[in-house]
Amino acid sequence: MLPTIAPQPVRGLVITEVVVVAGLNLELLVRRLIVHAPASAGEILYFAVGLAAGAIALLRRRFPERTATLTASAIALSLACSGVGFFVALPAEIGGDPEVVASMLLVGAACHRLHRGLAAVLAVLGGLAMASAPVLRYGSTSATLAVAVMWALLWGCSVMVGLILRDGDARRDAALAAARDRERLELARELHDLVAHHITGVVVRTQAASVILAEGPEHDLIKEIEQAGSEALGAVRRLVVMLRSPGHGSAVPASNLVETVEAAGAHGDGVTVRLAPGLADLVVTPETVSTVHRVVLESLTNVGKHAHDARHVVVVVEPAENGRYLRVEVSNDGLRPGRVRRAPGGYGLIGMGERIAALDGRLTAGEHGDRGWRVLAELPLPEGGTSR
């Protein structure tokens, strides 16, 4: 379960694409109005094809899963238009055919989103359609050849941008996977603190029972349980030693929930910690305590990195939903109006989400209020165990 994060705005890119595509389509009408001449049949055809291709290119944002179909449709439409212009010899004046921008956007999207083989096929077909269009539509002249070369360069730019975006997504996915793996290793390193304690308790109790029932028929069975527990404890310790990095210490510096939250809150300047009354009497598992520590510490670290102008940072820990969940909220007022926070390389939320998902909890991060940013974690509590 990945954390819920406020989406980044893309409206400006959509508006830019609409303006560019519409502007190139209107270029023909403006040019004809200036020279007071009617548009030829070829120019009208290319104008209509440009409108259709532009609409298809804009639909790729609405239906990203149909990028292959949309790209193939635009390429087929462009090739068909060029074929009609070549075989019918429609009269037209050479100009900036508007579907070139649509073809660039769709070819770039195909190189960005689609499978490698399909993306390569559509990119080659798109390049052929773009480079051959001026020659097929307007004839083989020096001007059309120059336009064909320019369109081929534009095609190359669209492919390059698409591949750059593809590489960026691949790097981001790899970084996310690495963040999840690091969090899982961190959980594995805490295995000794959380599990070995319980196994030790079992071994101690079986040893005590072995002494009490030294003469009873259950003595051999108890000795076997004691031996199995000792072997399990040794296996856990050996595994943790293999996983633990050199110099790695305990992840949780305190022994209970209240001390853990207060210790984590001390890592930030001007942090207000608000704990619900009776929180010390709440029954909380050790893994929940360590997760609360991680959420508070990571959230305060992010405040220091990305909210330098925050005046108030508040940490609230309280039970919620009639004691079914433990609610951990870290909020600050360091988000300026109209600015969406970006955290380059910030994969701490991914690690927190991985840890919280392992406990069947929920994590939400995003804008809160007029200029606030909030991280909210909800961790399930043991049923029927709201007090000691």
C-alpha positions as CSV (number, residue, x, y, z in Angstrom):
1,M,0.0,0.0,0.0
2,L,1.7,3.2,-1.2
3,P,1.1,6.4,0.7
4,T,-1.6,8.8,-0.7
5,I,0.2,11.9,-1.9
6,A,-1.3,15.1,-3.4
7,P,-0.9,14.9,-7.3
8,Q,1.3,17.3,-9.1
9,P,-0.5,19.8,-11.4
10,V,-0.3,19.2,-15.1
11,R,-2.9,21.7,-16.3
12,G,-0.2,24.1,-17.6
13,L,1.2,21.5,-20.0
14,V,-2.3,20.6,-21.4
15,I,-3.0,24.3,-22.0
16,T,0.3,24.7,-23.8
17,E,-0.4,21.8,-26.1
18,V,-3.9,23.1,-26.9
19,V,-2.5,26.6,-27.7
20,V,0.3,25.2,-29.9
21,V,-1.9,22.8,-31.8
22,A,-4.8,25.3,-32.2
23,G,-2.3,28.0,-33.3
24,L,-0.8,25.9,-36.0
25,N,-4.3,25.1,-37.3
26,L,-5.3,28.7,-37.3
27,E,-2.1,29.7,-39.1
28,L,-3.7,28.6,-42.5
29,L,-6.8,30.7,-41.9
30,V,-4.8,33.8,-40.9
31,R,-2.5,33.4,-43.9
32,R,-5.4,33.2,-46.3
33,L,-7.2,36.2,-44.6
34,I,-4.0,38.3,-45.1
35,V,-3.6,37.5,-48.8
36,H,-7.4,37.5,-49.4
37,A,-7.3,34.1,-51.2
38,P,-9.5,31.1,-50.7
39,A,-7.9,27.9,-49.3
40,S,-7.3,25.1,-51.8
41,A,-8.6,21.6,-51.6
42,G,-5.3,20.3,-50.4
43,E,-5.0,23.0,-47.7
44,I,-8.5,22.2,-46.4
45,L,-7.6,18.5,-46.3
46,Y,-4.4,19.1,-44.4
47,F,-6.2,21.5,-42.1
48,A,-8.8,18.9,-41.2
49,V,-6.2,16.2,-40.7
50,G,-4.3,18.6,-38.4
51,L,-7.4,19.1,-36.3
52,A,-8.0,15.4,-36.0
53,A,-4.4,14.6,-35.2
54,G,-4.3,17.3,-32.6
55,A,-7.4,16.0,-30.9
56,I,-5.9,12.5,-30.9
57,A,-2.7,13.8,-29.3
58,L,-4.6,15.5,-26.5
59,L,-6.6,12.3,-25.8
60,R,-3.4,10.5,-24.9
61,R,-3.5,12.3,-21.5
62,R,-7.1,11.2,-20.9
63,F,-6.5,7.6,-22.0
64,P,-2.8,6.8,-21.3
65,E,-3.5,3.1,-21.5
66,R,-4.5,3.6,-25.2
67,T,-1.3,5.3,-26.2
68,A,-0.5,2.6,-28.8
69,T,-3.9,2.9,-30.5
70,L,-3.9,6.6,-30.5
71,T,-0.4,6.8,-31.9
72,A,-1.1,4.2,-34.6
73,S,-4.3,6.1,-35.5
74,A,-2.5,9.4,-35.9
75,I,0.3,7.8,-38.0
76,A,-2.2,6.1,-40.2
77,L,-4.2,9.3,-40.7
78,S,-1.0,11.2,-41.6
79,L,0.2,8.5,-44.1
80,A,-3.3,8.4,-45.7
81,C,-3.4,12.2,-46.0
82,S,0.1,12.2,-47.6
83,G,-1.0,9.3,-50.0
84,V,-4.0,11.3,-51.1
85,G,-1.9,14.4,-51.6
86,F,0.6,12.4,-53.7
87,F,-1.7,10.4,-55.9
88,V,-4.5,12.9,-56.4
89,A,-2.0,15.8,-56.7
90,L,-4.1,18.2,-54.6
91,P,-3.0,21.8,-55.0
92,A,-1.6,23.3,-51.8
93,E,0.9,25.9,-50.7
94,I,3.7,24.5,-48.5
95,G,3.2,25.6,-44.8
96,G,3.4,24.4,-41.3
97,D,1.2,21.3,-41.3
98,P,-0.3,21.2,-37.9
99,E,-0.2,17.4,-37.4
100,V,3.6,17.6,-37.0
101,V,3.2,18.7,-33.4
102,A,0.6,16.0,-32.8
103,S,2.9,13.4,-34.3
104,M,5.8,14.6,-32.1
105,L,3.7,14.4,-28.9
106,L,2.4,10.9,-29.8
107,V,5.7,9.5,-30.8
108,G,7.3,10.8,-27.7
109,A,4.5,9.3,-25.6
110,A,4.9,6.0,-27.3
111,C,8.7,6.0,-26.6
112,H,7.9,7.0,-23.0
113,R,5.1,4.6,-22.1
114,L,5.0,1.6,-24.4
115,H,6.8,-1.7,-24.4
116,R,10.2,-1.5,-26.1
117,G,9.4,-3.4,-29.2
118,L,6.1,-1.7,-29.9
119,A,7.5,1.7,-29.1
120,A,10.3,1.1,-31.6
121,V,7.9,0.1,-34.4
122,L,5.6,3.1,-33.8
123,A,8.6,5.5,-33.6
124,V,10.0,4.3,-37.0
125,L,6.5,4.5,-38.6
126,G,6.1,8.0,-37.1
127,G,9.4,9.1,-38.4
128,L,8.6,7.8,-41.9
129,A,5.2,9.6,-41.8
130,M,6.7,12.9,-40.7
131,A,9.8,12.9,-43.0
132,S,7.9,11.8,-46.1
133,A,4.8,14.1,-45.7
134,P,6.3,17.3,-47.2
135,V,7.7,15.5,-50.2
136,L,4.5,13.5,-50.9
137,R,2.2,16.5,-50.4
138,Y,4.1,19.3,-52.1
139,G,6.5,17.6,-54.5
140,S,10.3,17.2,-54.6
141,T,11.7,20.7,-54.4
142,S,14.5,22.2,-52.4
143,A,12.0,23.8,-50.1
144,T,10.1,20.6,-49.4
145,L,13.3,18.7,-48.9
146,A,14.4,21.3,-46.3
147,V,11.0,21.0,-44.6
148,A,11.4,17.2,-44.6
149,V,14.8,17.4,-43.0
150,M,13.4,19.8,-40.3
151,W,10.5,17.4,-39.6
152,A,13.0,14.5,-39.3
153,L,14.9,16.5,-36.8
154,L,11.7,17.3,-34.9
155,W,11.0,13.5,-34.9
156,G,14.4,12.8,-33.5
157,C,13.8,15.4,-30.7
158,S,10.5,13.8,-29.8
159,V,12.1,10.3,-29.6
160,M,14.9,11.7,-27.5
161,V,12.5,13.4,-25.1
162,G,10.4,10.2,-24.8
163,L,13.5,8.1,-24.1
164,I,14.6,10.6,-21.5
165,L,11.3,10.4,-19.7
166,R,11.3,6.6,-20.0
167,D,14.8,6.5,-18.4
168,G,13.6,8.8,-15.7
169,D,10.7,6.5,-14.9
170,A,12.9,3.5,-14.8
171,R,15.3,5.3,-12.4
172,R,12.4,6.3,-10.2
173,D,11.0,2.8,-10.1
174,A,14.4,1.4,-9.3
175,A,14.8,4.0,-6.5
176,L,11.3,3.1,-5.1
177,A,12.2,-0.6,-5.2
178,A,15.5,0.2,-3.4
179,A,13.6,2.2,-0.8
180,R,11.2,-0.7,-0.2
181,D,14.1,-3.1,0.1
182,R,15.9,-0.9,2.6
183,E,12.7,-0.6,4.7
184,R,12.3,-4.4,4.6
185,L,15.9,-4.9,5.7
186,E,15.3,-2.4,8.5
187,L,12.3,-4.4,9.6
188,A,14.4,-7.6,9.4
189,R,17.1,-5.9,11.6
190,E,14.5,-5.2,14.2
191,L,13.5,-8.9,14.2
192,H,15.8,-9.6,17.1
193,D,14.3,-6.9,19.3
194,L,10.7,-7.8,18.6
195,V,10.9,-11.6,18.3
196,A,13.9,-12.7,20.4
197,H,12.3,-11.2,23.5
198,H,9.3,-13.4,23.2
199,I,11.3,-16.5,22.3
200,T,13.5,-15.9,25.4
201,G,10.4,-15.7,27.5
202,V,9.2,-19.0,26.2
203,V,12.6,-20.6,26.9
204,V,12.7,-19.2,30.4
205,R,9.2,-20.6,31.2
206,T,10.0,-24.0,29.8
207,Q,13.2,-24.1,31.9
208,A,11.2,-23.2,35.0
209,A,8.6,-25.9,34.1
210,S,11.4,-28.4,33.6
211,V,12.7,-27.8,37.1
212,I,9.2,-28.1,38.6
213,L,8.3,-31.2,36.7
214,A,11.7,-32.9,36.9
215,E,10.2,-36.1,38.0
216,G,7.0,-36.0,35.9
217,P,6.4,-37.7,32.5
218,E,6.2,-34.3,30.8
219,H,9.9,-33.7,31.6
220,D,11.2,-35.0,28.2
221,L,8.7,-33.0,26.2
222,I,9.5,-29.8,28.1
223,K,13.2,-30.4,27.5
224,E,12.5,-30.7,23.7
225,I,10.5,-27.5,23.7
226,E,13.3,-25.7,25.6
227,Q,15.9,-27.0,23.1
228,A,13.7,-26.0,20.1
229,G,13.3,-22.5,21.6
230,S,17.0,-22.1,22.2
231,E,17.8,-23.2,18.6
232,A,15.2,-20.8,17.2
233,L,16.7,-17.9,19.3
234,G,20.2,-18.7,18.0
235,A,18.9,-18.8,14.4
236,V,17.2,-15.5,14.8
237,R,20.4,-13.9,16.2
238,R,22.6,-15.3,13.5
239,L,20.2,-14.0,10.8
240,V,20.1,-10.6,12.3
241,V,23.9,-10.4,12.6
242,M,24.0,-11.2,8.8
243,L,21.5,-8.4,8.0
244,R,22.7,-5.8,10.4
245,S,25.0,-3.2,8.9
246,P,28.3,-2.4,10.7
247,G,27.7,0.1,13.5
248,H,23.9,-0.2,13.3
249,G,22.2,0.4,16.5
250,S,18.7,0.0,17.8
251,A,16.1,1.8,15.8
252,V,13.9,2.7,18.8
253,P,15.7,4.6,21.6
254,A,12.8,4.3,24.1
255,S,11.0,1.4,25.7
256,N,7.4,2.7,25.5
257,L,5.1,4.7,23.2
258,V,5.2,8.0,25.2
259,E,9.0,8.0,25.6
260,T,9.4,7.1,21.9
261,V,7.3,10.0,20.6
262,E,9.0,12.5,23.0
263,A,12.4,11.2,21.9
264,A,11.6,11.5,18.2
265,G,10.0,15.0,18.7
266,A,13.2,16.2,20.3
267,H,15.0,15.9,16.9
268,G,13.2,19.0,15.5
269,D,13.4,22.7,16.6
270,G,10.2,24.3,17.8
271,V,8.2,21.1,17.7
272,T,5.0,20.8,19.8
273,V,4.2,17.3,20.9
274,R,0.6,16.6,21.9
275,L,-0.2,13.3,23.4
276,A,-3.7,12.1,24.2
277,P,-4.5,11.6,27.9
278,G,-4.0,8.0,29.0
279,L,-1.7,7.3,26.1
280,A,0.8,5.7,28.5
281,D,-1.8,3.1,29.5
282,L,-2.5,2.1,25.9
283,V,-1.6,-1.4,24.9
284,V,0.7,-1.1,21.8
285,T,2.8,-3.8,20.2
286,P,6.6,-3.3,19.9
287,E,6.4,-3.1,16.1
288,T,3.8,-0.3,16.4
289,V,6.1,1.6,18.7
290,S,9.0,1.4,16.3
291,T,6.7,2.4,13.4
292,V,5.5,5.5,15.3
293,H,9.1,6.4,15.9
294,R,9.9,6.1,12.2
295,V,6.9,8.1,11.1
296,V,7.6,11.0,13.5
297,L,11.3,11.1,12.9
298,E,11.0,10.9,9.0
299,S,8.3,13.5,9.0
300,L,10.4,15.9,11.1
301,T,13.4,15.3,8.8
302,N,11.2,16.2,5.8
303,V,10.1,19.4,7.5
304,G,13.8,20.4,8.0
305,K,14.5,19.7,4.4
306,H,11.5,21.1,2.6
307,A,9.8,23.6,4.9
308,H,12.5,25.9,6.1
309,D,9.9,28.7,6.7
310,A,7.6,26.6,8.9
311,R,6.7,28.4,12.1
312,H,4.7,25.7,13.7
313,V,5.3,22.0,13.7
314,V,2.9,19.9,15.6
315,V,3.0,16.1,16.4
316,V,-0.3,14.6,17.6
317,V,-0.5,11.0,18.8
318,E,-3.9,9.8,20.0
319,P,-6.3,6.8,19.7
320,A,-9.0,7.0,17.0
321,E,-12.1,5.3,15.9
322,N,-13.1,4.1,19.4
323,G,-9.6,2.8,20.1
324,R,-9.3,0.7,16.9
325,Y,-6.5,2.8,15.5
326,L,-3.5,4.8,16.8
327,R,-3.5,8.1,15.0
328,V,-0.1,9.8,14.4
329,E,-0.2,13.2,12.7
330,V,2.7,15.5,11.9
331,S,1.7,18.9,10.4
332,N,3.5,22.2,9.6
333,D,2.6,25.5,8.1
334,G,5.7,25.7,5.8
335,L,3.8,25.3,2.4
336,R,3.4,28.6,0.6
337,P,0.1,29.2,-1.1
338,G,0.0,27.9,-4.7
339,R,3.2,25.9,-4.3
340,V,3.1,22.1,-4.4
341,R,5.9,20.6,-2.4
342,R,8.4,18.6,-4.3
343,A,10.8,16.3,-2.6
344,P,13.6,15.3,-5.0
345,G,14.9,11.9,-4.1
346,G,12.6,11.8,-1.1
347,Y,11.6,8.2,-0.8
348,G,11.1,8.3,2.9
349,L,7.3,8.3,2.4
350,I,7.7,5.1,0.4
351,G,9.6,3.4,3.2
352,M,7.0,4.6,5.8
353,G,4.2,3.3,3.5
354,E,5.9,-0.1,3.3
355,R,6.3,-0.4,7.0
356,I,2.7,0.8,7.8
357,A,1.2,-1.5,5.1
358,A,2.9,-4.4,6.9
359,L,0.8,-3.5,9.9
360,D,-2.4,-3.1,7.9
361,G,-2.3,0.6,8.6
362,R,-3.0,3.7,6.4
363,L,-0.7,6.6,5.4
364,T,-1.7,9.9,3.9
365,A,0.5,12.8,3.0
366,G,-0.5,16.1,1.3
367,E,-1.6,19.7,1.6
368,H,-3.6,20.5,4.7
369,G,-5.4,23.9,5.3
370,D,-4.3,27.1,3.7
371,R,-0.5,26.6,3.8
372,G,0.0,23.4,5.7
373,W,1.4,20.0,4.9
374,R,0.4,16.9,6.9
375,V,1.6,13.4,7.3
376,L,-1.1,11.2,8.8
377,A,-0.5,7.6,9.8
378,E,-3.3,5.3,11.3
379,L,-2.0,2.1,12.9
380,P,-4.3,-0.7,14.1
381,L,-4.4,-1.4,17.8
382,P,-5.0,-4.9,19.3
383,E,-8.7,-5.6,19.7
384,G,-9.9,-5.3,23.2
385,G,-6.6,-4.0,24.4
386,T,-7.2,-0.3,24.9
387,S,-5.8,-0.1,28.4
388,R,-3.4,-1.9,30.6
